[in-house]
Amino acid sequence: MAWDVTVPDTYVDTHTEKTAVKPGVATDKAAQNNIDKGYARLASTDIFYMVAIETPGMWHDMAILLTQEISRRISTITEDIRQTTFLFRLSRLFKG
């Protein structure tokens, strides 16, 4: 399994017009740009997640899926079903 993390700044001029209308546009664009630059080949041979989270906290779908999968696996081992909640709460600690 492989992943790449990108955090697009939604407050820069190139993003503000679009993200003001629709949250998540910057994560979608950043994820697609990185996939187009070479991760598409990797995704064909490995399990690949593009983790993109906008500076105000909007998560790309793949970031959510990866967090949920990690949480599911931790919950299976620990038998604690609260893992997803813990991981998403942890992510809020890193918001600027």
DSSP file (Angstrom, degrees, kcal/mol; ACC not computed):
  #  RESIDUE AA STRUCTURE BP1 BP2  ACC     N-H-->O    O-->H-N    N-H-->O    O-->H-N    TCO  KAPPA ALPHA  PHI   PSI    X-CA   Y-CA   Z-CA
    1    1 A M              0   0    0      0, 0.0     2,-0.3     0, 0.0    47,-0.2   0.000 360.0 360.0 360.0 142.8    0.0    0.0    0.0
    2    2 A A  E     +a   48   0A   0     45,-2.7    47,-1.9     2,-0.0     2,-0.3  -0.968 360.0 179.4-138.8 154.3    1.2    3.5   -0.8
    3    3 A W  E     -a   49   0A   0     -2,-0.3     2,-0.4    45,-0.2    47,-0.2  -0.984  14.3-152.5-150.1 160.6   -0.1    7.0   -0.2
    4    4 A D  E     -a   50   0A   0     45,-1.6    47,-3.2    -2,-0.3     2,-0.4  -0.993  13.8-147.7-133.5 142.2    0.8   10.6   -0.8
    5    5 A V  E     +a   51   0A   0     -2,-0.4     2,-0.4    45,-0.2    47,-0.2  -0.925  18.6 171.2-114.8 133.6   -0.3   13.5    1.2
    6    6 A T  E     -a   52   0A   0     45,-2.6    47,-1.8    -2,-0.4    25,-0.1  -0.997  16.5-162.2-137.7 142.7   -1.0   17.0   -0.1
    7    7 A V        -     0   0    0     -2,-0.4     2,-0.2    45,-0.2    47,-0.2  -0.823  14.7-157.2-126.0  90.5   -2.5   20.0    1.7
    8    8 A P        -     0   0    0      0, 0.0    47,-1.6     0, 0.0     2,-0.9  -0.461  18.8-125.4 -70.4 138.2   -3.7   22.6   -0.7
    9    9 A D    >   -     0   0    0     45,-0.2     3,-1.3    -2,-0.2     6,-0.2  -0.743  20.0-167.3 -85.4 107.3   -4.0   26.1    0.7
   10   10 A T  T 3  S+     0   0    0     -2,-0.9     9,-0.2     1,-0.3    -1,-0.2   0.562  80.0  67.3 -73.6  -7.3   -7.5   27.2   -0.1
   11   11 A Y  T 3  S+     0   0    0      4,-0.1    -1,-0.3     3,-0.0     2,-0.1   0.481  74.9 103.0 -94.3  -2.6   -6.7   30.8    0.8
   12   12 A V  S X> S-     0   0    0     -3,-1.3     4,-1.9     1,-0.1     3,-1.9  -0.479  86.3-110.3 -76.8 154.9   -4.3   31.5   -2.1
   13   13 A D  H 3> S+     0   0    0      1,-0.3     4,-0.6     2,-0.2    -1,-0.1   0.806 114.2  61.5 -56.5 -33.7   -5.7   33.5   -5.0
   14   14 A T  H 34 S+     0   0    0      1,-0.2    -1,-0.3     2,-0.1     4,-0.2   0.697 116.4  30.2 -69.7 -17.1   -5.8   30.5   -7.4
   15   15 A H  H <> S+     0   0    0     -3,-1.9     4,-2.9    -6,-0.2     3,-0.4   0.705  97.3  81.1-110.4 -26.2   -8.2   28.6   -5.1
   16   16 A T  H  X S+     0   0    0     -4,-1.9     4,-1.7     1,-0.2     5,-0.2   0.845  90.5  52.3 -59.6 -39.7  -10.4   31.2   -3.3
   17   17 A E  H  X S+     0   0    0     -4,-0.6     4,-0.6     1,-0.2    -1,-0.2   0.920 118.2  36.6 -63.1 -43.0  -12.8   31.9   -6.1
   18   18 A K  H >> S+     0   0    0     -3,-0.4     4,-2.4     1,-0.2     3,-0.6   0.892 116.6  50.1 -78.6 -40.6  -13.7   28.2   -6.7
   19   19 A T  H 3< S+     0   0    0     -4,-2.9    -1,-0.2     1,-0.2    -2,-0.2   0.754 102.7  62.0 -73.2 -21.7  -13.5   27.0   -3.0
   20   20 A A  H 3< S+     0   0    0     -4,-1.7    -1,-0.2    -5,-0.3    -2,-0.2   0.812 112.5  38.0 -68.7 -28.2  -15.8   29.8   -1.9
   21   21 A V  H << S+     0   0    0     -3,-0.6    -2,-0.2    -4,-0.6    -1,-0.2   0.857 133.3  15.9 -88.0 -41.3  -18.5   28.3   -4.2
   22   22 A K  S >< S-     0   0    0     -4,-2.4     3,-1.3     0, 0.0    -1,-0.3  -0.905  74.9-137.5-140.9 108.5  -17.8   24.6   -3.6
   23   23 A P  T 3  S+     0   0    0      0, 0.0    -3,-0.1     0, 0.0    -4,-0.0  -0.331  88.7  36.3 -60.3 143.5  -15.8   23.2   -0.7
   24   24 A G  T 3> S+     0   0    0     34,-0.1     4,-2.3    36,-0.0     5,-0.2   0.305  77.0 114.6  97.9  -9.1  -13.4   20.5   -1.7
   25   25 A V  H <> S+     0   0    0     -3,-1.3     4,-2.5     1,-0.2     5,-0.2   0.908  77.7  50.9 -61.1 -41.6  -12.5   21.8   -5.1
   26   26 A A  H  > S+     0   0    0      1,-0.2     4,-2.5     2,-0.2    -1,-0.2   0.877 110.0  49.1 -66.1 -37.6   -8.9   22.3   -4.1
   27   27 A T  H  > S+     0   0    0      2,-0.2     4,-2.6     1,-0.2     5,-0.2   0.917 111.8  49.2 -68.0 -41.2   -8.6   18.8   -2.7
   28   28 A D  H  X S+     0   0    0     -4,-2.3     4,-2.4     2,-0.2    -2,-0.2   0.931 114.3  45.1 -61.7 -45.4  -10.0   17.3   -5.9
   29   29 A K  H  X S+     0   0    0     -4,-2.5     4,-2.6     2,-0.2    -2,-0.2   0.924 114.5  47.7 -65.5 -45.3   -7.7   19.4   -8.1
   30   30 A A  H  X S+     0   0    0     -4,-2.5     4,-2.1     2,-0.2     5,-0.2   0.913 113.2  48.3 -63.3 -43.4   -4.6   18.6   -6.0
   31   31 A A  H  X S+     0   0    0     -4,-2.6     4,-2.3    -5,-0.2    -1,-0.2   0.934 113.4  46.6 -62.7 -46.6   -5.4   14.9   -5.9
   32   32 A Q  H  X S+     0   0    0     -4,-2.4     4,-2.7    -5,-0.2    -2,-0.2   0.896 110.3  53.4 -65.4 -39.8   -5.9   14.7   -9.7
   33   33 A N  H  X S+     0   0    0     -4,-2.6     4,-1.5     1,-0.2    -1,-0.2   0.925 111.5  45.5 -59.6 -45.2   -2.7   16.7  -10.4
   34   34 A N  H  <>S+     0   0    0     -4,-2.1     5,-1.3     2,-0.2    -2,-0.2   0.891 113.0  49.5 -67.7 -39.0   -0.7   14.3   -8.3
   35   35 A I  I ><>S+     0   0    0     -4,-2.3     5,-1.9     1,-0.2     3,-1.4   0.923 110.7  50.8 -64.1 -43.4   -2.3   11.3   -9.9
   36   36 A D  I 3<5S+     0   0    0     -4,-2.7    -1,-0.2     1,-0.3    -2,-0.2   0.799 101.6  63.9 -63.9 -29.1   -1.7   12.7  -13.4
   37   37 A K  I 3<5S-     0   0    0     -4,-1.5    -1,-0.3    -5,-0.2    -2,-0.2   0.398 136.7 -58.8 -80.5   4.3    2.0   13.3  -12.6
   38   38 A G  I <>5S+     0   0    0     -3,-1.4     4,-0.9    -4,-0.1     3,-0.5   0.330 110.4  99.5 142.9 -12.1    2.8    9.6  -12.1
   39   39 A Y  I  ><S+     0   0    0     -5,-1.3     4,-2.6    -4,-0.2    -4,-0.2   0.695  72.0  74.9 -77.5 -15.4    0.7    8.0   -9.4
   40   40 A A  H  ><S+     0   0    0     -5,-1.9     4,-0.9     1,-0.2    -1,-0.2   0.906  96.8  48.6 -60.7 -40.6   -1.7    6.6  -12.0
   41   41 A R  H >> S+     0   0    0     -3,-0.5     3,-0.7    -6,-0.2     4,-0.6   0.913 111.5  49.1 -64.9 -42.7    0.9    4.0  -12.9
   42   42 A L  H >X S+     0   0    0     -4,-0.9     4,-2.3     1,-0.2     3,-1.4   0.894 105.8  57.7 -62.7 -40.2    1.5    3.1   -9.2
   43   43 A A  H 3< S+     0   0    0     -4,-2.6    -1,-0.2     1,-0.3     5,-0.2   0.735  99.5  59.5 -64.5 -21.9   -2.2    2.8   -8.6
   44   44 A S  H << S+     0   0    0     -4,-0.9    -1,-0.3    -3,-0.7    -2,-0.2   0.693 117.8  29.0 -80.2 -16.9   -2.4    0.1  -11.3
   45   45 A T  H << S+     0   0    0     -3,-1.4     2,-0.3    -4,-0.6    -2,-0.2   0.612 124.4  32.6-114.5 -18.2    0.1   -2.1   -9.4
   46   46 A D  S  < S-     0   0    0     -4,-2.3     2,-0.7    -5,-0.1    -1,-0.1  -0.844  88.3 -92.3-133.0 166.6   -0.5   -1.2   -5.8
   47   47 A I        -     0   0    0     -2,-0.3   -45,-2.7    -3,-0.1     2,-0.4  -0.767  55.9-174.9 -77.6 119.9   -3.2   -0.1   -3.4
   48   48 A F  E     -a    2   0A   0     -2,-0.7     2,-0.4    -5,-0.2   -45,-0.2  -0.967  18.9-171.8-128.7 135.6   -2.9    3.6   -3.6
   49   49 A Y  E     -a    3   0A   0    -47,-1.9   -45,-1.6    -2,-0.4     2,-0.8  -0.993  14.0-150.8-124.9 129.6   -4.6    6.5   -1.7
   50   50 A M  E     -a    4   0A   0     -2,-0.4     2,-0.8   -47,-0.2    13,-0.3  -0.890  17.0-159.0 -96.4 111.8   -4.2   10.1   -2.5
   51   51 A V  E     +a    5   0A   0    -47,-3.2   -45,-2.6    -2,-0.8     2,-0.4  -0.834  19.4 167.0 -98.2 110.9   -4.6   12.0    0.7
   52   52 A A  E     +a    6   0A   0     -2,-0.8     8,-2.7   -47,-0.2     2,-0.4  -0.991   7.0 175.6-126.9 127.0   -5.6   15.6    0.2
   53   53 A I  B     -B   59   0B   0    -47,-1.8     6,-0.2    -2,-0.4    -2,-0.0  -0.984  26.2-131.0-133.6 121.0   -6.9   17.8    3.0
   54   54 A E    >   -     0   0    0      4,-2.9     3,-2.1    -2,-0.4   -45,-0.2  -0.315  30.1-107.6 -68.0 154.0   -7.6   21.5    2.4
   55   55 A T  T 3  S+     0   0    0    -47,-1.6    41,-0.4     1,-0.3    -1,-0.1   0.823 119.9  52.4 -55.8 -35.4   -6.2   23.9    5.0
   56   56 A P  T 3  S-     0   0    0      0, 0.0    -1,-0.3     0, 0.0    39,-0.1   0.580 128.9 -94.6 -79.4  -4.2   -9.7   24.6    6.6
   57   57 A G  S <  S+     0   0    0     -3,-2.1     2,-0.3     1,-0.3    -2,-0.1   0.483  71.4 147.8 115.2   1.4  -10.2   20.9    7.0
   58   58 A M        -     0   0    0     -5,-0.0    -4,-2.9     1,-0.0     2,-0.3  -0.576  36.6-146.9 -71.9 127.4  -12.1   19.6    3.9
   59   59 A W  B     -B   53   0B   0     -2,-0.3    -6,-0.2    -6,-0.2     2,-0.1  -0.756   8.5-124.3-100.0 140.7  -11.0   16.0    3.2
   60   60 A H    >>  -     0   0    0     -8,-2.7     4,-1.7    -2,-0.3     3,-0.7  -0.487  33.0-109.8 -72.5 152.4  -10.8   14.4   -0.3
   61   61 A D  H 3> S+     0   0    0      1,-0.3     4,-2.5     2,-0.2     5,-0.2   0.855 118.0  54.5 -54.4 -39.5  -12.8   11.2   -0.6
   62   62 A M  H 3> S+     0   0    0      1,-0.2     4,-2.4     2,-0.2    -1,-0.3   0.852 104.9  54.0 -67.2 -32.9   -9.6    9.0   -0.7
   63   63 A A  H <> S+     0   0    0     -3,-0.7     4,-2.1   -13,-0.3    -1,-0.2   0.897 110.2  47.3 -65.5 -40.0   -8.4   10.5    2.5
   64   64 A I  H  X S+     0   0    0     -4,-1.7     4,-2.6     2,-0.2    -2,-0.2   0.928 111.6  50.3 -66.2 -45.1  -11.6    9.6    4.2
   65   65 A L  H  X S+     0   0    0     -4,-2.5     4,-2.3     1,-0.2    -2,-0.2   0.907 110.9  48.9 -61.0 -42.3  -11.5    6.1    2.8
   66   66 A L  H  X S+     0   0    0     -4,-2.4     4,-2.6     2,-0.2     5,-0.2   0.933 112.0  48.3 -63.7 -45.5   -8.0    5.5    4.0
   67   67 A T  H  X S+     0   0    0     -4,-2.1     4,-2.4     1,-0.2    -2,-0.2   0.899 112.4  49.3 -61.8 -41.2   -8.7    6.7    7.5
   68   68 A Q  H  X S+     0   0    0     -4,-2.6     4,-2.5     2,-0.2    -1,-0.2   0.891 111.4  49.2 -65.4 -39.2  -11.8    4.5    7.6
   69   69 A E  H  X S+     0   0    0     -4,-2.3     4,-2.2     2,-0.2    -2,-0.2   0.921 112.1  47.3 -67.6 -43.6   -9.9    1.5    6.5
   70   70 A I  H  X S+     0   0    0     -4,-2.6     4,-2.4     1,-0.2    -2,-0.2   0.924 113.6  49.5 -60.8 -43.8   -7.1    2.0    9.0
   71   71 A S  H  X S+     0   0    0     -4,-2.4     4,-2.9    -5,-0.2    -2,-0.2   0.905 108.9  52.0 -61.8 -43.0   -9.7    2.5   11.7
   72   72 A R  H  X S+     0   0    0     -4,-2.5     4,-2.0     1,-0.2    -1,-0.2   0.916 111.4  47.0 -60.8 -43.2  -11.5   -0.7   10.7
   73   73 A R  H  X S+     0   0    0     -4,-2.2     4,-1.7     2,-0.2    -2,-0.2   0.900 112.9  48.2 -68.2 -40.1   -8.3   -2.7   10.9
   74   74 A I  H  X S+     0   0    0     -4,-2.4     4,-3.1     1,-0.2     5,-0.3   0.925 111.3  51.5 -63.7 -43.2   -7.4   -1.2   14.3
   75   75 A S  H  X S+     0   0    0     -4,-2.9     4,-2.3     1,-0.2     5,-0.3   0.870 106.2  54.7 -61.8 -37.4  -10.9   -1.9   15.6
   76   76 A T  H  < S+     0   0    0     -4,-2.0    -1,-0.2    -5,-0.2    -2,-0.2   0.901 115.3  38.9 -62.0 -41.0  -10.6   -5.5   14.4
   77   77 A I  H  < S+     0   0    0     -4,-1.7    -2,-0.2     1,-0.2    -1,-0.2   0.918 127.3  32.3 -76.1 -44.8   -7.5   -6.0   16.4
   78   78 A T  H  < S-     0   0    0     -4,-3.1    -3,-0.2     2,-0.2    -2,-0.2   0.639  93.7-134.7 -89.4 -14.5   -8.4   -4.0   19.5
   79   79 A E     <  +     0   0    0     -4,-2.3     2,-0.6    -5,-0.3    -3,-0.2   0.743  64.4 130.6  61.6  24.8  -12.1   -4.7   19.5
   80   80 A D    >   -     0   0    0     -6,-0.3     3,-1.0    -5,-0.3    -1,-0.2  -0.932  43.3-166.3-109.8 110.1  -12.6   -1.0   20.1
   81   81 A I  T 3  S+     0   0    0     -2,-0.6     3,-0.4     1,-0.2     4,-0.2   0.453  75.6  78.1 -78.2   0.9  -15.2    0.4   17.6
   82   82 A R  T 3>  +     0   0    0      1,-0.2     4,-2.2     2,-0.1    -1,-0.2   0.375  60.4 103.7 -89.3   5.5  -14.3    4.0   18.4
   83   83 A Q  H <> S+     0   0    0     -3,-1.0     4,-2.6     1,-0.2     5,-0.2   0.868  76.3  53.3 -59.9 -40.7  -11.1    4.1   16.3
   84   84 A T  H  > S+     0   0    0     -3,-0.4     4,-2.4     1,-0.2     5,-0.2   0.930 110.0  48.6 -60.6 -44.8  -12.6    6.0   13.4
   85   85 A T  H  > S+     0   0    0     -4,-0.2     4,-2.2     1,-0.2    -1,-0.2   0.916 111.3  50.6 -60.2 -43.6  -13.8    8.7   15.8
   86   86 A F  H  X S+     0   0    0     -4,-2.2     4,-2.4     1,-0.2    -2,-0.2   0.919 110.8  48.0 -61.8 -44.5  -10.4    8.9   17.4
   87   87 A L  H  X S+     0   0    0     -4,-2.6     4,-1.7     1,-0.2    -1,-0.2   0.900 112.8  47.3 -67.0 -40.6   -8.5    9.2   14.1
   88   88 A F  H  X S+     0   0    0     -4,-2.4     4,-0.9    -5,-0.2    -1,-0.2   0.872 112.6  50.1 -69.6 -34.4  -10.8   12.0   12.8
   89   89 A R  H >X S+     0   0    0     -4,-2.2     4,-0.8    -5,-0.2     3,-0.6   0.907 107.5  54.5 -65.8 -41.2  -10.5   13.8   16.1
   90   90 A L  H >X S+     0   0    0     -4,-2.4     3,-1.0     1,-0.2     4,-0.5   0.879 101.5  58.6 -58.7 -38.6   -6.7   13.5   15.9
   91   91 A S  H >< S+     0   0    0     -4,-1.7     3,-1.0     1,-0.3    -1,-0.2   0.825  97.8  60.5 -63.1 -30.6   -6.8   15.1   12.5
   92   92 A R  H X< S+     0   0    0     -4,-0.9     3,-1.1    -3,-0.6    -1,-0.3   0.764  93.0  66.1 -68.2 -24.4   -8.4   18.2   14.0
   93   93 A L  H << S+     0   0    0     -3,-1.0    -1,-0.2    -4,-0.8    -2,-0.2   0.774  98.9  52.9 -66.4 -24.4   -5.4   18.8   16.3
   94   94 A F  T << S+     0   0    0     -3,-1.0    -1,-0.2    -4,-0.5     2,-0.2   0.434  80.2 113.6 -94.3  -0.1   -3.3   19.5   13.2
   95   95 A K    <         0   0    0     -3,-1.1   -40,-0.1    -4,-0.2    -3,-0.0  -0.525 360.0 360.0 -73.2 138.2   -5.5   22.2   11.7
   96   96 A G              0   0    0    -41,-0.4    -1,-0.1    -2,-0.2   -41,-0.0   0.453 360.0 360.0 -82.8 360.0   -3.8   25.6   11.7
